[in-house]
Amino acid sequence: MKEKKTSYMLAVITLVSLSFILGTSEFIMIGILPEISESLQISISKAGGLVTLFALVYAIGTPIITTFAGRYNRYYFILLTSVVFVIGNLLNAVSSSYGLLLGSRIITALASGTLISLSLAYANEFVPQENKAKVLSWIFSGFSIASVIGVPIGKFITNMLGWRASFFVITIVAIIITIAMWRLLPPAKPTEVTSLMSQLSLLKDRRILFGVGLPLFSLAGTYSFYTYLTPILEDKLLIPTGYVSIILLFFGVAAIISNLASGAIAGKHGINKMPVIYIIHTALLTILPFSVNNAMICIPLIFVLCVMMYLTNAPIQMHFMNVATDDYPQSLTLASSLNSVFANFGISLGSFAGGQVVEYAGTQYTAFAGTILLIIAVVFAYLLIYSVREKKSVKIKDIKGTVAAN
């Protein structure tokens, strides 16, 4: 029994490590945009396009690949995709032009989206029901740990050796994690071969249609300013470059708190607290542009915004998985991808919206675009809660009708 528990914990740690390196590879751009801009001789808004493209490719490619992956053994597919991820990051490191870097980021994005979806579906197989919310929040927290450790270390390596060295380090760590998965992940359960249309039937459910609006618009709101966080710190708050890594570390701690609190919210309240969370988030984001000339106000405010950022991660992920488990078991792999897919659509939308604001008004005003997008997230949160209650009501009526008939 003890040996089985140890094996289970090692598998979970491996998946958390995977999400850590995925997060580092994705979010490191936020810390090194100025260096890439200078190295490739492009504008900061054009460099921000690397964030937009990554998120867009991630969002479009992931559901296509995961739907395809649902027909095959998850163990072998996750290892194969991890090898592609290693290759993509190696290409990031050796890219000598903006065009080549765009191409390598496309490869990395496709692998990243598939890997996080497969890891969540994998965890859903071997983690006991009572621990699922906690484990899912820990897997998501791997991305936050990337913010705390990966991104600041990447920024430090970039300051010392250049931005390409950061991607070489990511490549080496990704190789180690791939070997760990090969050795430590339990065998995957046999997958039932189902038709594409059968898997896609999940997307007709209003609980899913309204649900995807939450990660889409909440992350869009956040990343309208978060994509340009380093320029805001350096150019508006006049923080010396050497101290930016420390501040990013500080914000990363907030993101870890956010993800862990997310697991507690999922276990206690499910999706019911989402509207309140988004309303508070919207109010704080509206204040941000008025604080960018005062570091004593702006930095604590961004810290609180980072705490708000991922509070709904575990609740919405559990919602998608529960809907699939109860009503669309053939679509479980696809359901596991929806949160990260639409979060990346949101990141793409937010970084694009922020880029337009930077181009025409300046980095200090990017949060205003985020406010508008978060208001839309509030609307979707209320629509989702209504659709869930409506579905429960229909099921109760059906049960009563069946009992009465018998």
N, C-alpha and C positions, 0 to 999 in steps of 0.2 A: 504493500500500500504506500509506504514511504517512498519507495523507488519510483512508483507511478506518479506520485505528486511532484517529485523532483524533476522527472522527465517532462511533465506538464508545464512546470514553472520555467524550465529551460527553453521550451518551445515558445512560451509567451515572451520571455526576455528577447529571444531571437527576433520575433515579429516586431517588438517595440524598437529594437536596434535597427531593423529594416526601415521602419517609419522615420527613425531619426536620420538615417542617411538620405532617404528620399526628401525629407524636409530640408536638410542642409543643402542638397543639390538644387532644390527649387528656390529656397528663400535667400540663398547666399547673394543672389543678384541685388537684393535690396541694400546689402552692405557694400557692394563693390561697383555699383553703377558709375560713380565718378571716375574710377580707375579704368573701367572698360571704355567709357566715353573718351577719356584722354588717350588711351592706348590705340583705339581704333579710329580716333579723330572724327567722332560723331557727336551730335548734340545729346544732352542729357535726356531729352524727351524721346529721341530715337533709340537711345540705349534702353529706356523704359519699355520700348517696343519688344524687347527680349522677354520681359515679364508677361506682356500681353499675349505674345505668340505662344509662349510655353503653356499658359493657362488655357488658351483657346484650343490648341492641339490636344492637350490633356482632356479637355471637356468633350471634344468631338470624337476623339479616337478611343477613349476608354470604354464607353458603352458598346461600341462596335466590337472591340477586341474581347471584352469580358463576355459578351453574348456568345462569341465564337469559343472562348475558353471554357464556357459552361458545359461543353460537350466532351471535354477531355479531363484526364487526371490532373487535379490541382497541384499535386506535389511536383510533377515533372514540368508543368507549365510555369509554376512560380520560379523554378530553377532556371529554365530557359530564358524567361523574361528578365531575370536578374543578371544573366550574362549580357543581354542586350543593354541593360542599364549601365553595366561596367563599360562596355564599348562606347556608349553615348557620352559618358563623362570623360573618357580618354580623348575622344574627339573634341569635346569642349576645351580640354587643356591644350591641344595642339592647333586649334583654329587660329588662322592668321589674318582673317578678315571678318567683317560683319556678316557677310553672306554665309561663310562657312560656319560661323558661330550660330546663326539662325538655324542652319541645317542640323547641326549637332544637338541643339536644344529641342528640335522636333523629335529626334530619336529618343532623347532622354525623357521628354514629356510623355510619349506613348508608353514607354516602359514604366514610368513612375505611376501613372494612373492605373495601369493594369496590376502592378504589384500591390498597391494599397488595397485595391478591391479584392484581389485574391487572398491577401492576408486577413482581411476582415471576414471573408467567407470561410476561410480555413479555421479561424478562431471560433466562429459560430458552430463548427463541427465538433471540436474537442473540448471546449470550455463548458463546465457545468452551468446550467441555466441561472443559478443564483449568483454566479460570478460574472455573467456576460457584460452587464453594464459597466462594472469596474474594469474588466479587461479591455473592452472597447475604448473606454476613456483613456486607458494607459497607452493603447496603440496610437490613438490620436495625440496623446501627450508626447509621443516621440517627435512629432513635428515641433512642439513647443520646446522640447529639450534641444532640438536643432537650433531654435532661436537663442536659447540660453548659452549653449556650448558651441554648436557648429558654426553659426553665422559670425559670432564675435571672433572665434578662432580663425575662421576664413578671412575675416577682415584683417586680423593680425598678420596672418601669413601673407596676405596681399600687400600689406604695408611693408613687410620685410623682403619678400621674394617676388612679388607680382601676382596678378590675379590668376594666371595659368597654374601656378604652383598649388593654389587652393583646389583646383579641379583634379590635379594629380593625387593629392591627399585623399579626396573623396573617392577616386578610383580605387586606391589601395584598400580603404576601409570597406568599400562595396564588395571587393573580392573576398575579404575576410568574412563578411556577413553571408555571402553566397555559400561559402564552405560550411559555415555554421548551420545554415538552413538544410543543406544536404545531409548533415550528420544528425541534427536534432529534431527536425519536424517529424511528427508522427505520420504514418501512412494515411493518405487521403481516402475518404470513403468513395466507393464506386459512384460515378455520376450517371444519372439516367439521361439517355439521349432523347431530347425533345425538339420539336420543330421551332424554328425562329419565331414564327407568329405566336406560338404558345407562350414563349418566354416574354415577348413584347406585350402580351395581354395585360401585364402589370401596369403598363403606362396609361391604360384607359381609366384606371381607378382615380376618382377625384381626391382621395386621401393621398395619393402619390402626386397628382398634378399640382395640388395646392402645396404639398410638402416641399417639392423641389424649389418653389419660389423662395423659401426661407434661406437656404444656403446661397442661392443665387444673388438675392438682393442684399442680404446682410453682409456677405463678404465683398460684394461690389461697393457697398457703402464704406466698409473699413479700408479696402485697398485703394480707394480714390486718393487717400492721403498716405497710407502706409507704404505704398510703392515708392514714394518720394520722401521717405522718412530721413534718409541720410542727407540729401540736399537741404531739407528743412533744418536739421540739426547743425550742419556745417555753415550754410549760407544765411539762414535767418536768425538762428540762436547763437551763431558764431562760436560753436563748440569746436575746440581744436581737434584735428583728425585723430590724434592719438587717444583721445578720450571717448570718441564715438563708439569704439568697441565695448567699453565699459558700460555705456548707456544702453547699447543694444542688449548686453547681458542682463541689465536691469529690466528691460522690457520683456526679455525672454522668460524671466522668472514669473512675470505677470501672466504670460501666455500659458505656462505650466499650471499655475494656480487656476486659470480659466478652464483648462481641460480636465483637471482633477475635480473641480467643482461641478463640471458638466456631468461627470459620472454620478455624483450625489444627486443632482437635479433629476437625472434620468430615472434613478431608482426610486425617488420619492414622489416626484410630480409629473413625470413623463413630459408631454409637450405643453402642459397647461400654463406654465409660467412664461412661455415664449413671448406673448404680446408685451408683458410688463418689461421683460429684459430688453426688447427692441425699442420700446418707448424711452427707457432710461438711456440706452445707447445713442439714440437719435438726439436727445437733449444735450448730452455731453459733446457729441460731435459738432453740434451747432455752435458751441462755445469756443471750440478749438481755434478757429482763425483769429479770434480776438486776443489770443494769448501768445502768438508766435514771436512777439518781441520781448517776452519775459520768461526766461528759462525757469525761474522759480515756480511759475504757474504752469507753463506748458509741459514740462517734463513729467510732473506728477499727474497731470491730466491725461497725457498719452499713456502713462502706466495704467491708469484706471480703464482707459479705452482698450488696452491690451488684455486686461482682466475680463472685460465684457466680450471680447472678440470670439471666443470659442465656447461660451457657456451653453449654446444650443447644439453643440456637436453630437454628444452622446444621445440626448433625447431624440433628435431627428433621425440618427442612425438606427436606434432601437425601434423607432416608429416604422421606418422602411422595412427593416428585417422582420418585425412582427407581422406587418401586413402581408409580406411575402410568405412567411412561414404558415400563417393561418389560411390564406386564400389563394396564393400563387406559389406553391413550393417549387415549381419548375423554374421560377424566376429568381431564386435566391442569390445567385452570383450577380445577376444584373442589379437586383435591389441593393446589394452591398456596395455597388459602385456609385449609386445615385448621389449620395451626399458629397463625395469628393469630386464627382463630375460637375455638378452644378455649383459647387463652391469655386471650382476653377473657371467655370463660365463667369461667375461673379468676379473673381480676381481679374479676369480678362476685361470685363466690362468696366470694373472700377479703375484699373490702371489706365485704360483708354480714356475714360472720362476725366481722370486726374491729369493725364497727359495733355488733354485739350485745355484744361484750366491753366496748366503750367505754361502752355504755349501762348495763351492770350491774356492771362491775368497774373500768374505767378504762383509759386509753390504754396504760399501762405493761405491761398483761397481754395485749395483742393478739397478740404473737408465739406465745403458747401455742396459740392456735387454728391458727396457721401450722404449728407442729410436727406436729400431728395430720394436717394435709392433706399435708405433705411425706412423711410415712411412707407414705401411700397412693401417692404418686408413686414411691417406691422399689419398691413391689410391682409397679406397672405397668411399670417399667423392666426388671425381671427377666422379667416375662411377655412383653414385647416381644422381648427378646433370644432367648428360647426359641422364640417363634413364627417369627422370622426364620430361625433355624437349622433349624427343622423344615421350613420351606418350601424352603430350599436342599437339604435332604436328599431331599425328594420330587422336586425337579427333577433332581437327580443320578441318582436311581433311574430316572426317566423317560427320561433321555438314554441310560443304560446299557441299558435295555430296548429302546429304538429301535435302538441300535447292534447289539445281539444279534439282533434280528429281521431286520436287513439282512445 
